[in-house]
């Protein structure tokens, strides 16, 4: 093993530590690779600097200059698709299953890959993908629109060593509730903190699985947008009742159920239960809220459970805000703690928009 390879091993073994990267930068500079050494230092500095730091703009400009001049030579050779650098090295790979399998040994041996997005994965590639070297280092995995139907995903997660996995995205994978239940039993899902199942027909039965599976106890973010599912495959008030009663999802800070059919009953279930206490963000856009009256808004505004809420989205063309609902929202005593009440696209009754705009906390509302 070469000296450079020894450095790479140390960087891979200590992915959160800047020291091995900066020591490698010193080695590269002594070896004459000035640009690569500078790039590692620049990106490490950017990662440390606060967003509003006065030096950030200059450092970011230099990062762009170095990438423009050298990006292709620093990427994983032979790997097509998108590669993103963080703190000097490729940490994010977005590519097809074919390209990943062809260059996997090089990719995982020479870079501290932590995030992986795999496109166009087929049934015949499941076993090879599950055996990829370095999967145990992957913290974020996106398999959206891939691996065929649910059974293929179950097979993948049953064998893949994903011991570091914290964020999982599986949009539009045709996951039914029974498949979700099997995935919840896989060791790889036990450490999840963020889960995105948007576009999957899990329905109310799937919501019950999410609410009760011990594997999901660590979730702080749950995104299950409808993405134009059929009515029967969406989440309704029954599904929100299961979520509201959950004794498992006690750490959830973000819940996104955009585009389902939870209605006023669903809003009430979620907003008035202990389930809501840790929530910081709640998105119920396009959910038939307000269609049958103002009770959902009344219960929302009167809830004592929304202790940590900072952002709520209640817009979309299938949500309706009457004059009475607008008055409830405009007089909400929690508006002072909120950062954003997104009502864009909602159907407002005559005069309702003006009530919101004239609220003492009008700056909290986002309107069209």
N, C-alpha and C positions, 0 to 999 in steps of 0.2 A: 504494500500500500504506500502511495506517495505521501509526502508531507501535506500537500493540498487536500488529498483525500482524507487524511486524519482530521484536518480542520473541519471538513464538511461533516464528518461523523459527529464531531463535537457539537456542531451547530444543530444538526438534526436531533441529537440527544437532549439538547437544552434549548428548545425553540423559543422560549420566552425571554431568554437571557441575551442581552446585547453583547456581553463580554466576548464570547467566542467569535462573534461576527466582527467585532472591532479588532480583535487580535489577528484574525484572518486578513482584515484590511491592511494592517501593518505589514503582514507577510507579503501581500500582493504588491504593496508599494515598494518594498525592498527588492521584489522580483521584477520590478519595472512596469507593472500593470497599474499605472497611476489612475486612470479613469475608473476602473472597477473598484479600486480602493476608495476613491472619493465617493462613488455612488453608494457604497455600503454605508459610509459615514453620514452622507446626506440623508438617506432614508431613515437611518436610525435616529438622527436628529429630528427629522420631521415627525416621527412617531412619538417623540417625547414632548415636542412643543405644543402648547395649548393652541386652540384654533385662532384665538385673538392675539397671539404673540406678535409683536412688531417685526420680528425677524422671519416670520413664517413665509411671507411672500417671496423674499429673496431666495430662501432655501428651496422653496417649491419651484421657482424658475430654474434654478440650477439642476434640480432633479429632472425637469422636462428636457433640458438641453442634453443631459447625459443619456437619457433614454432615447431621444431622437437620434443620437449619434451611434449608440451601441446596443440598443435593445435586442436586435436580432442575434447578435453574437453571444449575448448573455442568456438567451432563452434555452430551454431544453432542446437539444438538437434532434431533428427528426420528428418532433411532435407538432402536428398542426392543431389549429384551434387557438383559443385565447389563453395567454399566460400573464398573470399579474404579479408584479414584484412588491414585496413588503420587507422593509428593513434590509434591502440589498439582495434578496433572493426570491425566486419564484415560489410563492406560497399558495397560489390559486391557479387551478387548471380547469378550463372549460373546453371540452372536446368530445368527439364521438367515441363510442366504445371501440370501434376498429382502430382508430388512431392511438387511443390510450393503450390498448393491448399491445400494439406494435412497438411502443416506446416506453412502456411502463418501467422496465428495469432501469433504464437511464434516468427517467423522471424521478423515481423514488430514491435512487442511489445518490443523486447529485444535488437535490434540492429538498428543503424542509417543507414539503407540500402538506398543507393543513386543510385546504378546502378543495372540493372536487365536484364538478358538474359534468355528468355523463349524458350525452345525447344518443338517441337511436340505438339503444341496447336491445338485443334480441334474445330469445329463449336460448339459442345455441351458444350464447356468450356468458351465460350466468355463472357457470362453474369457473371459467377463467377469470371473470371479474371478481368473484368472491375470493380467489386465491392471490389477488394482486399483492405484491410485496409492499409493505408500508401502509396498508389500510388501517392498521392499529394506531396510526398517527393522525388520521383524518378526523377533524373536529366538526366540519360542516360538509354535508353531502346532499346533492341535488340530483334526484333521479326522475324528475318530472317528464311525463310523456315517454317514458322508456320502460324497458324490461317487460313489455307486453302487458298481460293481465295480472291480477293480484297474486295468483299462484306462483308466478315467477318471482315476484318480490319476496314472498314468504320463503322460497327456496334460497334466494340470495342472502337474506338476513339470518337464515338458519345456520349458514356456514361462514359468512364473512366475519373477520376479526375486526370489529369496529369499537374497540374498547374505549376510545377517546371521544366518540361521537357525542356532540352536544346539540347540533342543529341539523334537522332533517327536513328536506323539502320534497314532497311527492305530489305534485299537482297533476291532475288529469291522468291518473294511473288506473282508473276504473276499479277503485277499491270499494268493495262492498263491506258491510258491517262484520261479516264472518271473517273476512280477510284481515280487517283491522284488528280483530280480536287475536288472530294468530300472530300478527306483527307485534302486538303488545306483549306476547309471551317470549319473543326473541331476546336474547341477552343484549343485543346491540341497542335496543331501544330503552334500556333501563336508566341510562344517564342523560336522557334528553332534557334540554332546557327550552328548546324552541322547536315547534312542529307546525308545518304548513301542509294541509291536506286539501287545499282548494280544488274545486272542480271534481271531487270524488263523490259518488252517490252513497254516502254513508247514512244519510237521513237521521231520523230520531234514534234508531237502534244504534247507529254509530256514535251518536252523541252520548248515549248511555255507556258505551264501551269506553269512550274518552273519560267520562266522569268516574268510572269505577276501576279502571285498570291500574294496579300499583306501579306499573312501569312509567306512568305519566305523572307521578307525584312530584317530580322535579321541574315540571314545565312552568316557565314564567311567561311564555308567549305561545298562544295557540291561534293559528290562522286557518279558518275553514270557510273561505268565501265560496259562494255558490258557483260563480262563473257560468251562469245560464243553465244550470241543471233543470231538469223537469221538476214540476211541483212535488211529485211523489218522492223524489230522491233528495229533496231539500230537508233542512231542519225546520221544525215547526215549534209551537209552544210546548209540546210534549218533550221535545229534545232539550229545550232550555230548562224545563223542570228538572230533568236528570242532572244537568250541569249545576243548577242552583243548589241541589241537594248533595252535591259531591263532597265527600270527606277526603278526597284524594287531591283535587286541584286547589290546594290551599295556598300556593305560591304564585298563582297566575296574576301577572301584571298587565298583560295585553290580551284582549279577546277580540277577534275580528270575525263576525258572522255576516258580512255584507252579502246582500242579494238573496237571502233565504225568505222564509215566510213565518217569522216568529210572532208577528203581530203585537198588539198591545199586551196580551197575556204574557208573551215571551219577554218583552221589556220589563214588565212588572216582576216576573220570576227572577230575572237576573239582577235587577236594580235594588230589590228589597230584601235580598237574602244575605246571609253572612258571606256567601261566595263572592259578593261584590267588594268586600272590605279591602283586599289587596289590589284591586284593579286600578291601574293608572290610565289605561286607554281602553275604550270600548267603542266598537264600530258596529252599528246596527242599521247602516244605510240600506235603503231599498228593501224593507222588511214588512211592508203593509202596516206600519205604525201610524196611528191617528186616523185610520180609515173608518173605524167604528165609533170615533169620538175622542174625548180628551183624557180618558182615565189613565192611559199609559203615561202621559206627560205629568198628570197630577201625582201619580205614585212615584214617578222618577224624582220630581222636585221635592216630594215629601219624605223621601227615603233618608234614613239615618245611617245607612250602610256604606255610602260612597265616600269613605273617609280619605282615600288617597287619589280619587279620580282627578285627572288633569285634562284629559281630552276625551270628547265624546262626539261621534258622528251619527247624525239622525237625518241626513239628507237623502237624496235620490227620489226619482219620480214616483215610486210606490209608497213613499211616506207623505203624510198630509199634516200640515200645521194650520189649524183653524185660529180664529181670533182668540178664543179662550185658551187654546194651547200656547199661543204666542205670549199671552199674559202670564201664564204659568212659568214659561221659560224666562221671560224678561224679569220676573220677580224672584227667581231662584236664589235662595240665600247662599248657595255654594258658588255662585258665579265668581266671587272674589278669589277663590282658590283655583278655579279652572283657568286653563290657558287657551282652550279652543272648544267651541261648540260649532261643529260643522253642519250647516243646514243647506249646503249647496244642492240644487236640483230638486229640493222638496216642493211639493205643491202647497202654496200658501193661499189661505182664504183671503178674501177682500179685506184689506187693512191690516192683515197680520204682519206683513213685512215691516210696516211703519212702526208697529209696536216694538218689535225687536230692535230696530234701528234707533229708537228713542230711549232704549233701556239705559240705565245708569252704567251698565257694563257692556255697552254696545260693541266695544272693541274686542270682546271675547267671541262674538259671533262671526262666522264666516258665511257670507251669503253670495248669491250670484251677482 
